[in-house]
């Protein structure tokens, strides 16, 4: 029997495994980098062991260090989570060689399937030889042989780009997985990403736990997943289940795994890979089948047999990944302090700021009302940094029908309180409500076609700015009264402002300058806002009437930012001075870091004085395990280069300056 489990991972998956362990009476051990010293997964574990350093290569990718941590903490089993070393056969062997139990498939199965190149050969397929790729083969996909999550993947549409993208993919894969092997395969345009969850024991039983559709992706990383895959022909679904079970049996598989396929526009299935680990999207399968996959992993690791047949599926489940990123700015990762994370009606206490995963049976489709589950790796006050994945939480809804699940998930996301770095929440809501999604017309080109319309500004920003200005005024009045005290003679109502009734107060939030006057009855009158009236106001809530309709706006202030949540949407508005400081203006042609990160590469020949072309990659930043290229904004001369290899930079840091050709001609 397993008594203590060390999870060789971080974030929400570590928290997820810990919760099942607690349900089963198993003690838990976390490992953490220096950057994660106070992370949620560390706080939720019974014990924790430090891995010195911050970057993955220094910490979560050091298998020997993690084995030492398990032995030092008295653990007798290791769960790898997903990503990092979860599909590393050498790590699995190191765990078992140390006398610990490995909660995963045998190392031989990992070797056979975790490397996508070996898996394809096992399935009778072969990747393309990069040296032999021709124009007729395009487009092609460069892909990491190990790991997943979209890292180390590049679509190549021009032969001239192939060598550069191969090198970029190798670098990103080595950083994320400790393995820089990549391969090239044909790229199927606008296919559907469909996968099958399997679970196998050591006694010959292999379950196929239905299909999942994971077609909505950005940068080859999944965004919204659901089970079962909608609109799939029953014959095709059965074929995929059979192929998945066959793949598992071919390598004597044990534990949880996923076999992934790409279904083309003709309905043909193409084998992609087998993931020899738990998937990020496993909760949708748990919800539909009423199982706890982590509990089953533990049982299989202890040698227990599975029942001959899996439970019956019921209902529909959808998962949305909440990322700290800006989809409208090239999916740029966002960092900073997460002040508040709340989801309405989420199961197991998320209203208290800690987003928990309930047992799967609480969501297992055996009830009639939709249910909400949140798996999060962050809580109130945590800092989202640059070193790891940008995912903040996963929000999962089960309902009797797909339409009900879609509606409830959109409502839950819209009503969430997410105060801190920018996230993709608005994109998720817009995606769920898009007619192609509600109609089940899904493919991997969804965001390529619809991103512009999905990232349009959420309506209601002007009224959100009004609410912020009025809430701020009420708070300042309250503070003034408290400072003055009741004996000071200062009136306790807004009459203290009566002598200034004719003078409008001004406050700017975002791009909106708000003028208002306190009234003698304790209210506020807006200036130049026809059709908008302040109905009531508190420091944390302002009711506004617009064209006869009253809506509440909840307001929270953190630093200089007002977070306003209303039925119209959520807005984060920064208070701005009326006049900007001329010193804050950047020199024309300045390349500023769009995100915090580490300079991992400077282009060949990129030195001060060099001629550069518009769109030429100059600097590569790594943030949240993804590489981001900084391109020259124009053709001209590189007149300054401040980016230094290996240096960490903050958002807005000056990386380089390009003087455009037109400016050079004028200067001469």
Helices and strands as residue ranges (DSSP letters): E 4-7, H 11-23, E 27-32, G 34-36, H 40-44, E 47-50, G 56-58, H 63-73, E 77-79, H 89-97, E 101-103, H 107-113, H 116-122, G 130-132, G 135-137, E 140-144, E 154-156, H 159-177, E 182-186, E 192-200, E 206-218, E 221-227, H 234-250, E 255-263, E 269-275, H 282-289, H 293-301, E 316-323, E 325-326, G 327-329, E 332-333, E 336-337, E 340-342, G 350-352, G 360-363, E 371-376, E 383-384, E 391-399, H 402-414, E 417-419, H 425-433, H 435-438, H 446-454, H 461-484, G 486-488, G 494-500, E 505-509, E 512-518, E 524-527, E 532-537, E 541-546, E 549-558, E 561-566, E 569-576, G 582-584, E 590-592, E 597-602, E 611-612, E 617-623, E 626-631, E 636-641, E 648-649, E 654-660, H 661-667
